[in-house]
Amino acid sequence: MSQCFFCSQNLKNIDYKDLEILKRFVSGQGKIVDPRYSSTCAKHQRALAQAIKRARYLGLLPFVRR
């Protein structure tokens, strides 16, 4: 199994305003990608999910795609 993206980049926190990183972990339908496919550790998967949900609430990311 490959190493977590955030651990390998040495990122301490995941910012909800950094849409370039968040879009990598959102599927074509707008769903949060499973950690088995995104290869993120549990700690960063929780932080990633919270950041994506925050960005959705503020209108930076869509809830669903057409």
N, CA, C and O atoms as CSV, one atom per row, in Angstrom:
chain,resi,resn,atom,element,x,y,z
A,1,MET,N,N,0.846,-1.182,0.000
A,1,MET,CA,C,0.000,0.000,0.000
A,1,MET,C,C,0.892,1.246,0.000
A,1,MET,O,O,1.903,1.290,0.700
A,2,SER,N,N,0.520,2.230,-0.768
A,2,SER,CA,C,1.335,3.436,-0.845
A,2,SER,C,C,1.079,4.341,0.362
A,2,SER,O,O,0.097,4.193,1.090
A,3,GLN,N,N,1.989,5.264,0.535
A,3,GLN,CA,C,1.904,6.156,1.684
A,3,GLN,C,C,0.836,7.226,1.461
A,3,GLN,O,O,0.498,7.560,0.326
A,4,CYS,N,N,0.329,7.740,2.537
A,4,CYS,CA,C,-0.678,8.804,2.511
A,4,CYS,C,C,-0.128,10.038,1.788
A,4,CYS,O,O,1.031,10.405,1.980
A,5,PHE,N,N,-0.948,10.666,0.969
A,5,PHE,CA,C,-0.537,11.859,0.226
A,5,PHE,C,C,-0.124,12.982,1.159
A,5,PHE,O,O,0.885,13.646,0.921
A,6,PHE,N,N,-0.882,13.201,2.207
A,6,PHE,CA,C,-0.613,14.303,3.125
A,6,PHE,C,C,0.606,14.030,3.999
A,6,PHE,O,O,1.340,14.955,4.346
A,7,CYS,N,N,0.827,12.763,4.358
A,7,CYS,CA,C,2.023,12.410,5.133
A,7,CYS,C,C,3.277,12.573,4.271
A,7,CYS,O,O,4.300,13.066,4.746
A,8,SER,N,N,3.194,12.158,3.002
A,8,SER,CA,C,4.359,12.244,2.128
A,8,SER,C,C,4.695,13.695,1.772
A,8,SER,O,O,5.864,14.020,1.563
A,9,GLN,N,N,3.691,14.565,1.702
A,9,GLN,CA,C,3.912,15.987,1.406
A,9,GLN,C,C,4.223,16.788,2.661
A,9,GLN,O,O,4.526,17.979,2.592
A,10,ASN,N,N,4.146,16.118,3.819
A,10,ASN,CA,C,4.426,16.741,5.115
A,10,ASN,C,C,3.487,17.924,5.386
A,10,ASN,O,O,3.913,18.963,5.890
A,11,LEU,N,N,2.214,17.751,5.048
A,11,LEU,CA,C,1.200,18.772,5.305
A,11,LEU,C,C,0.586,18.526,6.677
A,11,LEU,O,O,0.096,17.431,6.951
A,12,LYS,N,N,0.611,19.524,7.527
A,12,LYS,CA,C,0.095,19.375,8.885
A,12,LYS,C,C,-1.426,19.517,8.934
A,12,LYS,O,O,-2.105,18.757,9.625
A,13,ASN,N,N,-1.951,20.491,8.201
A,13,ASN,CA,C,-3.404,20.689,8.212
A,13,ASN,C,C,-3.914,20.797,6.777
A,13,ASN,O,O,-3.176,21.159,5.861
A,14,ILE,N,N,-5.183,20.478,6.609
A,14,ILE,CA,C,-5.827,20.518,5.302
A,14,ILE,C,C,-6.749,21.724,5.298
A,14,ILE,O,O,-7.669,21.813,6.111
A,15,ASP,N,N,-6.502,22.653,4.380
A,15,ASP,CA,C,-7.263,23.893,4.331
A,15,ASP,C,C,-8.462,23.741,3.402
A,15,ASP,O,O,-8.314,23.250,2.283
A,16,TYR,N,N,-9.637,24.149,3.845
A,16,TYR,CA,C,-10.843,24.038,3.030
A,16,TYR,C,C,-10.818,24.997,1.842
A,16,TYR,O,O,-11.599,24.829,0.906
A,17,LYS,N,N,-9.933,26.005,1.862
A,17,LYS,CA,C,-9.848,26.960,0.761
A,17,LYS,C,C,-8.909,26.493,-0.352
A,17,LYS,O,O,-8.853,27.109,-1.417
A,18,ASP,N,N,-8.178,25.415,-0.111
A,18,ASP,CA,C,-7.240,24.881,-1.103
A,18,ASP,C,C,-7.985,23.895,-2.000
A,18,ASP,O,O,-7.914,22.683,-1.796
A,19,LEU,N,N,-8.691,24.420,-2.984
A,19,LEU,CA,C,-9.576,23.604,-3.816
A,19,LEU,C,C,-8.826,22.659,-4.734
A,19,LEU,O,O,-9.365,21.617,-5.106
A,20,GLU,N,N,-7.600,22.991,-5.111
A,20,GLU,CA,C,-6.832,22.116,-6.003
A,20,GLU,C,C,-6.587,20.761,-5.334
A,20,GLU,O,O,-6.689,19.721,-5.985
A,21,ILE,N,N,-6.270,20.769,-4.066
A,21,ILE,CA,C,-6.040,19.510,-3.346
A,21,ILE,C,C,-7.370,18.803,-3.079
A,21,ILE,O,O,-7.462,17.585,-3.233
A,22,LEU,N,N,-8.390,19.547,-2.685
A,22,LEU,CA,C,-9.671,18.920,-2.352
A,22,LEU,C,C,-10.306,18.243,-3.553
A,22,LEU,O,O,-10.921,17.186,-3.411
A,23,LYS,N,N,-10.168,18.835,-4.737
A,23,LYS,CA,C,-10.782,18.253,-5.936
A,23,LYS,C,C,-10.170,16.910,-6.302
A,23,LYS,O,O,-10.815,16.104,-6.972
A,24,ARG,N,N,-8.946,16.656,-5.878
A,24,ARG,CA,C,-8.320,15.365,-6.148
A,24,ARG,C,C,-8.996,14.235,-5.396
A,24,ARG,O,O,-8.926,13.079,-5.815
A,25,PHE,N,N,-9.655,14.560,-4.282
A,25,PHE,CA,C,-10.245,13.545,-3.420
A,25,PHE,C,C,-11.770,13.543,-3.499
A,25,PHE,O,O,-12.437,12.994,-2.622
A,26,VAL,N,N,-12.325,14.161,-4.552
A,26,VAL,CA,C,-13.766,14.148,-4.789
A,26,VAL,C,C,-13.991,13.441,-6.123
A,26,VAL,O,O,-13.326,13.756,-7.110
A,27,SER,N,N,-14.926,12.486,-6.160
A,27,SER,CA,C,-15.171,11.717,-7.372
A,27,SER,C,C,-15.905,12.566,-8.413
A,27,SER,O,O,-16.265,13.715,-8.157
A,28,GLY,N,N,-16.113,11.982,-9.576
A,28,GLY,CA,C,-16.820,12.671,-10.657
A,28,GLY,C,C,-18.265,12.985,-10.310
A,28,GLY,O,O,-18.859,13.902,-10.877
A,29,GLN,N,N,-18.830,12.229,-9.383
A,29,GLN,CA,C,-20.207,12.472,-8.958
A,29,GLN,C,C,-20.287,13.444,-7.793
A,29,GLN,O,O,-21.380,13.817,-7.366
A,30,GLY,N,N,-19.140,13.854,-7.280
A,30,GLY,CA,C,-19.126,14.785,-6.159
A,30,GLY,C,C,-19.005,14.115,-4.807
A,30,GLY,O,O,-19.156,14.771,-3.777
A,31,LYS,N,N,-18.735,12.815,-4.793
A,31,LYS,CA,C,-18.613,12.090,-3.535
A,31,LYS,C,C,-17.173,12.113,-3.035
A,31,LYS,O,O,-16.232,12.221,-3.821
A,32,ILE,N,N,-17.017,12.008,-1.721
A,32,ILE,CA,C,-15.682,11.912,-1.127
A,32,ILE,C,C,-15.137,10.524,-1.432
A,32,ILE,O,O,-15.810,9.522,-1.191
A,33,VAL,N,N,-13.916,10.462,-1.963
A,33,VAL,CA,C,-13.323,9.204,-2.393
A,33,VAL,C,C,-12.940,8.360,-1.182
A,33,VAL,O,O,-12.444,8.873,-0.179
A,34,ASP,N,N,-13.178,7.060,-1.296
A,34,ASP,CA,C,-12.867,6.098,-0.248
A,34,ASP,C,C,-11.362,6.079,0.029
A,34,ASP,O,O,-10.566,6.164,-0.906
A,35,PRO,N,N,-10.961,5.970,1.290
A,35,PRO,CA,C,-9.529,5.981,1.598
A,35,PRO,C,C,-8.754,4.809,1.001
A,35,PRO,O,O,-7.534,4.895,0.862
A,36,ARG,N,N,-9.428,3.723,0.648
A,36,ARG,CA,C,-8.727,2.608,-0.001
A,36,ARG,C,C,-8.218,3.014,-1.373
A,36,ARG,O,O,-7.152,2.563,-1.793
A,37,TYR,N,N,-8.960,3.856,-2.077
A,37,TYR,CA,C,-8.561,4.289,-3.414
A,37,TYR,C,C,-7.692,5.541,-3.382
A,37,TYR,O,O,-6.818,5.718,-4.231
A,38,SER,N,N,-7.930,6.405,-2.407
A,38,SER,CA,C,-7.136,7.629,-2.320
A,38,SER,C,C,-5.863,7.428,-1.524
A,38,SER,O,O,-4.986,8.293,-1.530
A,39,SER,N,N,-5.748,6.299,-0.839
A,39,SER,CA,C,-4.601,5.919,-0.004
A,39,SER,C,C,-4.216,7.015,0.986
A,39,SER,O,O,-3.060,7.431,1.065
A,40,THR,N,N,-5.214,7.469,1.737
A,40,THR,CA,C,-4.952,8.416,2.822
A,40,THR,C,C,-5.083,7.682,4.147
A,40,THR,O,O,-5.871,6.744,4.271
A,41,CYS,N,N,-4.313,8.108,5.127
A,41,CYS,CA,C,-4.402,7.488,6.451
A,41,CYS,C,C,-5.691,7.967,7.136
A,41,CYS,O,O,-6.333,8.914,6.681
A,42,ALA,N,N,-6.049,7.311,8.213
A,42,ALA,CA,C,-7.309,7.597,8.902
A,42,ALA,C,C,-7.345,9.022,9.438
A,42,ALA,O,O,-8.374,9.694,9.362
A,43,LYS,N,N,-6.227,9.480,9.976
A,43,LYS,CA,C,-6.164,10.828,10.539
A,43,LYS,C,C,-6.423,11.885,9.471
A,43,LYS,O,O,-7.200,12.816,9.684
A,44,HIS,N,N,-5.773,11.738,8.327
A,44,HIS,CA,C,-5.948,12.724,7.266
A,44,HIS,C,C,-7.274,12.546,6.523
A,44,HIS,O,O,-7.800,13.513,5.972
A,45,GLN,N,N,-7.822,11.332,6.499
A,45,GLN,CA,C,-9.127,11.129,5.863
A,45,GLN,C,C,-10.211,11.876,6.634
A,45,GLN,O,O,-11.115,12.453,6.030
A,46,ARG,N,N,-10.129,11.868,7.959
A,46,ARG,CA,C,-11.108,12.608,8.769
A,46,ARG,C,C,-10.987,14.108,8.530
A,46,ARG,O,O,-11.994,14.799,8.371
A,47,ALA,N,N,-9.757,14.608,8.506
A,47,ALA,CA,C,-9.540,16.038,8.277
A,47,ALA,C,C,-9.959,16.428,6.857
A,47,ALA,O,O,-10.506,17.509,6.638
A,48,LEU,N,N,-9.696,15.540,5.898
A,48,LEU,CA,C,-10.074,15.791,4.507
A,48,LEU,C,C,-11.590,15.865,4.358
A,48,LEU,O,O,-12.107,16.754,3.681
A,49,ALA,N,N,-12.299,14.937,4.985
A,49,ALA,CA,C,-13.761,14.931,4.920
A,49,ALA,C,C,-14.337,16.205,5.530
A,49,ALA,O,O,-15.287,16.774,4.993
A,50,GLN,N,N,-13.774,16.649,6.634
A,50,GLN,CA,C,-14.255,17.876,7.271
A,50,GLN,C,C,-13.990,19.091,6.382
A,50,GLN,O,O,-14.833,19.983,6.282
A,51,ALA,N,N,-12.826,19.128,5.738
A,51,ALA,CA,C,-12.493,20.251,4.862
A,51,ALA,C,C,-13.399,20.269,3.634
A,51,ALA,O,O,-13.828,21.339,3.203
A,52,ILE,N,N,-13.697,19.102,3.066
A,52,ILE,CA,C,-14.583,19.033,1.901
A,52,ILE,C,C,-15.990,19.470,2.278
A,52,ILE,O,O,-16.632,20.211,1.533
A,53,LYS,N,N,-16.470,19.017,3.425
A,53,LYS,CA,C,-17.812,19.406,3.871
A,53,LYS,C,C,-17.894,20.908,4.141
A,53,LYS,O,O,-18.910,21.536,3.846
A,54,ARG,N,N,-16.834,21.481,4.698
A,54,ARG,CA,C,-16.798,22.922,4.940
A,54,ARG,C,C,-16.819,23.694,3.629
A,54,ARG,O,O,-17.532,24.689,3.499
A,55,ALA,N,N,-16.035,23.231,2.656
A,55,ALA,CA,C,-15.988,23.892,1.352
A,55,ALA,C,C,-17.331,23.783,0.634
A,55,ALA,O,O,-17.738,24.711,-0.064
A,56,ARG,N,N,-18.015,22.660,0.800
A,56,ARG,CA,C,-19.346,22.505,0.202
A,56,ARG,C,C,-20.334,23.480,0.827
A,56,ARG,O,O,-21.115,24.123,0.126
A,57,TYR,N,N,-20.292,23.581,2.143
A,57,TYR,CA,C,-21.219,24.454,2.853
A,57,TYR,C,C,-21.034,25.911,2.441
A,57,TYR,O,O,-22.010,26.654,2.338
A,58,LEU,N,N,-19.800,26.321,2.207
A,58,LEU,CA,C,-19.513,27.697,1.813
A,58,LEU,C,C,-19.692,27.939,0.314
A,58,LEU,O,O,-19.554,29.069,-0.154
A,59,GLY,N,N,-19.998,26.881,-0.436
A,59,GLY,CA,C,-20.249,27.034,-1.857
A,59,GLY,C,C,-18.996,26.983,-2.716
A,59,GLY,O,O,-19.045,27.344,-3.891
A,60,LEU,N,N,-17.881,26.544,-2.159
A,60,LEU,CA,C,-16.648,26.460,-2.934
A,60,LEU,C,C,-16.593,25.176,-3.757
A,60,LEU,O,O,-15.998,25.147,-4.834
A,61,LEU,N,N,-17.217,24.114,-3.244
A,61,LEU,CA,C,-17.317,22.842,-3.958
A,61,LEU,C,C,-18.798,22.471,-4.088
A,61,LEU,O,O,-19.588,22.778,-3.195
A,62,PRO,N,N,-19.175,21.823,-5.174
A,62,PRO,CA,C,-20.581,21.406,-5.318
A,62,PRO,C,C,-20.872,20.157,-4.485
A,62,PRO,O,O,-19.980,19.354,-4.214
A,63,PHE,N,N,-22.130,20.011,-4.087
A,63,PHE,CA,C,-22.549,18.805,-3.380
A,63,PHE,C,C,-22.652,17.641,-4.355
A,63,PHE,O,O,-22.238,16.526,-4.037
A,64,VAL,N,N,-23.202,17.892,-5.537
A,64,VAL,CA,C,-23.321,16.876,-6.598
A,64,VAL,C,C,-22.949,17.509,-7.926
A,64,VAL,O,O,-22.990,18.729,-8.086
A,65,ARG,N,N,-22.586,16.660,-8.873
A,65,ARG,CA,C,-22.299,17.130,-10.233
A,65,ARG,C,C,-23.332,16.553,-11.180
A,65,ARG,O,O,-23.910,15.498,-10.924
A,66,ARG,N,N,-23.553,17.257,-12.271
A,66,ARG,CA,C,-24.514,16.759,-13.251
A,66,ARG,C,C,-23.838,15.931,-14.307
A,66,ARG,O,O,-24.500,15.431,-15.217
